[in-house]
Amino acid sequence: MAGGIAPVSSSSDGSYSRARLPLLLPTWAVIGIFMLVPVLLMVVYSFLTKEFRGGVQWTFTWAAYDQFFITRGLFGDEPAQIEWTYITIFWRSIWQAGLATALCLLIGFPTAWFIATRPERSRPIWLFLITIPYWVNLLIRTVSLRFILRDQGPLNGFLIEFGLLDQPLAILNTNFAVQLGLFYSYLPFMVLPIYAAVERYNFAYSEAAADLYASRWVTLREVVLPIVRPGVVAGCILVFVPALGAFLAPDLLGGAKNFMIGSLIDEQFRGSQGNWPFGAAISVILMSLVLIVLMGYARMAAREAKP
């Protein structure tokens, strides 16, 4: 075919098809070894029996799940009742993660909008400032926040020095401290996906809405949010899921009275007094809740994608 582009032969298509499997094998191996195998082990361990000195006995039972949902008294001889202790911890984790997600969205959306509307040359600088905290380990950042919030810490010292308080505020070991730790830890997870969505937004739509005498709030609600919603939803998932299973912020900032599900799981695998099957069962329950949330989002996205 003179002067033209030679068509791709069917043999080359076949070679690509044959190479597809070897190219995907490393990815499948990594997913299988580092994700599927640990999850399967966790599921299996959740049905085993606790060994008295730690570890497990290979006797399959529902005892770990029974312990989470049902109590039969101290000696196990009383009528079965709902075990509200662990359910309360689970509920506390859900609303703390949900509140952290809402606060991150409230602060993260205008922050992402501000960065995306800066001159193109200055955007990397603002993104750099957003990601600076992630240069430091989360444990160190959480311990530093504990130092700031303590009774004799810099925050209370500043408030007392300027006459705003007469005595230190008891912030540590409260739900507020846990919430502050979650918000501080996961705010960039909200900002970055929304920024990516806003950066692709065509601001001509906002100008057209203004030409039609739409107010700023109407433009935001009816034009901007529907277009950037994938970034908002992605940010909410990226904040809610890790916040739901967080254990550093509750453990270091909340204390024993503000346990969350991640702290409860962590406690079950510590020392000889831990309960591995119970910790695995809680992990399975938590994973199931996360999967339900993600599957709900996937169904909603698939429904909206249909013409």
GITA-V130403 format. One record per run of one state. SS is the DSSP state (h for helix, s for strand, l for the rest). FROM is the first residue (numbers start at 1). TO is the last residue. If there is no record, write none. Layout:
BEGIN
{{SS:FROM:TO} {SS:FROM:TO}}
END
This chain:
BEGIN
{{l:1:9} {h:10:45} {l:46:48} {s:49:50} {l:51:55} {s:56:57} {l:58:62} {h:63:69} {s:70:71} {l:72:80} {s:81:82} {l:83:83} {h:84:116} {l:117:119} {h:120:135} {l:136:137} {h:138:149} {l:150:153} {h:154:161} {l:162:174} {h:175:199} {l:200:203} {h:204:211} {l:212:215} {h:216:244} {l:245:247} {h:248:254} {l:255:255} {h:256:258} {l:259:260} {h:261:268} {l:269:275} {h:276:305} {l:306:307}}
END
